[in-house]
Amino acid sequence: ENLIIQTWMYHADLLGGLLSRFAGVKKIYWNVRGDGIKFGKTKLTTCIIFLLNIFFSYVIPKKIISCSSNSIRKHILCGYSKKFLHINNGIDLNYFYPNNQIGLKFRKKNNIAKDTFLIGILARYSPQKNFNILIKSLGNLKKNNIDFMCMMAGKNISLQNKTLNKLINKYKLNNNCILCDEIQHTNEYLNSLNIHILPSSYGE
C-alpha cells in the first residue's frame, strides 16, 4: 500500500514503470530531466522509448516529476500526459560552495598555476553535449593569442577517445586541454575554474 517507486529518465521510466505496474505498485513517479529528444541526433532506441512513453504516461505514473517548466511544456506539446509536477533541482550547500582554497589545491594537484585562466566542462562525451563547438571556440581563443587552459571532465573524456583527440589536434590545442575522464570530487574541480561551459545543442 505504501510502496513508492520513483524512476529516473526515459529508459527507466518505461522499464521500471511497466515492471512496477505488473508487480501491483500504484504509486509510481517518473522523472523527466531534459526537454526532449532530437530526431537524427538522439539514439534510435531512445527515440522509440520516448514515443512509447507518450502513451504510457497516461497509464503508468501517478505524477511525472521535472526540474524545468520548459521541459514540462515541451513534453506536453509532444503528447505527454499533463500530470507533471515541477520540482527544482536541489543542491547540497554543505558540499557545493565557493572555496578558493580547495580550488587552488585542485590546481596544484593537476599542475595548473593559480593565475592560469581555467575553463572547464563537466559532461559526458556525446553529440548532445556539443564538444565540437566548444573546441572550435577554444581554437578561436588560441588563434587570438589568448592564454587559457581547458579542463574537460566526464565519461569518455580521455586520451582513449580518438575522435575527441583528433578534434583537439585539428585546432592545435594539445597544450591547452586537460582530459580528466570521470572525476569524484566535483566541488574541488568546480572551485578551480574561472568559467564553466555547458555548450549542449539540445535537450538540456
N, C-alpha and C positions, 0 to 999 in steps of 0.2 A: 504493500500500500504506500509506504513512504519512500520507496526506492526512486531515485532520480538519476537519469542518465544524461550526461552532457557530452556531445560530440563536437569535434573540432575540425572545421573546414570540409570542403565538398566530399572528398572520398570517405572520410569518417562519418559525415552526416548521413550518407547513403547506406553504407555497410553497417555502421553502428546503429543507425536508426532502424533498419529492417530487422536486424538481429534482436534488438531490444523489443521491438513490436511483437515479433514472433515469441519472445520469452514472456510476453504479457505485461511488460512495463508500460505504464501510461504516461508517466511524467518524463518526456524526452525533450531535451533542449538542444537545438542545433546552434552552431557558431558559424557565422559568416564574417570573414576578416577583410576581404578585398572588395573591390567594386565590380567584380565580374570577370569575364574571360574575353579574349580577343581571338576570334577565329583566324587561323593562319599562323598564329604565334603560340597560343596555348596548345599543350599536348592534346591529341585527338581524344585520348581516354578521358582526360579532364573535361573536355567539351561535352562528351557523351554523358558523363556523370552530372555535369551542370544541368543539362537538358532534362535528365531523369529526375533530378531534384526539384525541378519546377513542378512536376506532377506530384511527387511525394511530399512536397512542402505543405500540401493541403491535408494530408492524412497521417503523417508521422509525428512531426514536432508539436508540442504544446505551444512553444514560443521559439522564435529564431532570434538569437542574440547577435547584435552587430555593434561595432565600435564607432560606426560612421553613419551619419544621417544621409550622406551622399550615396553610400553603399546601399542603404535601405531603399532609397528612391530608385536606383538603377536596377536592383533586383526585382522590385515590384513592377517596373516597366517591362522587364523581361518575362513577367508572368508569374513570379513567385507569390505565394500567399502573403497577405498583409499582416500576418501575425508576428511582426517584428518587435523587438524590444531593444531600444538604444541604450547601451551601457558603455560609457567612455573607457578607454584603456586606463588601467591604474598604473602607478609607478611607486616603487619602494624608495622613499626619500631617505631611508637609513643606509641605502646602498648607492643610489644614483644621486649625487650632489656634487657641486663644484669643489674640487680639491686639487690645488696646484701641486702639492707635494707628491701625491700618488701618480699624477700625470708626469712629473719630472722623473720619478723613479722608473716609470714605464719606459720613458725615453732613454734613460741611461741604460736600462737592461737591453734595449734594442739599438744602442749606439747611435742615437739621434741627439744632436746638440739641442740645448734648451732654447736657442734663438732661431732654430730652423722653423720655417713656416710649414706646418704639417697639415696636410689634407687627408681625410680619411673616408672610407666607405665600409660599412658593416652590412654585408648582404651575401647571399649565396650566388654562385655563378649561374646565371640563366638569362635567356633573351629578355625576360621581363625587367630585369634589373638594369639593363642597358649599359653594360660596361663599354660598349663601342663608343657611345657619345662621351662618356667620362674620359676615356683615354684620348680621344680626338681633342677634347677640350684641354687636357693636360699637355698635349702636343702643341697647342697654340700658346700656352704659357711658356713652354720651353723655347718656342720659336721667337718669342718676345723677350727672351733673356730674363725671365722672372725666376728667381730661386725658390725652390719648393721641394718637398718630399711628399709622396702619397703612399699611405699605408692602407692596403686592402686586406680585409679580413672576412672570412666566411667559407662555407663549404665549396670545395674545389678551387679555391683561390691559392694556387701553389705553383711551383716550378713544373709540376707534372701536367698542368693544364697547358697543352701545346697551343691551343687556339688563342688563349689569353696572352701567352708569352710572345707569340708571333705578332700580335697587335702592338704589344709594348715595344718590341723590336722595330716595328714599322715606323713608329714615331720617335725612335731613339730615346726611350725613357728608361732604359735599363738601370741607370744610376739614380733615377728619381722615384722608382717604385719599390716598395717592400711588400712581398706577398706572404701573408701570415697563416693562411688556411683558417681553420676554426680556432677561436680563442675562448678561454674560460672566463677571464676577469675583464668583462666588458666595461666596467666602471673605470678601471685603470686606463684602458685603451681610449675611451671617450674623453677622459680628462687630459690626455696627452695631445689632443688635436686642437688646431686653431679653427678648423672648419670641418664639418661633416657633410657629406653629399649623398643624397639618395636620388640617382638620375632615372628612376624607373619610367618606362614608357607607357605603362598601363597597369591597371589592376590594384593600385595601392589605395 
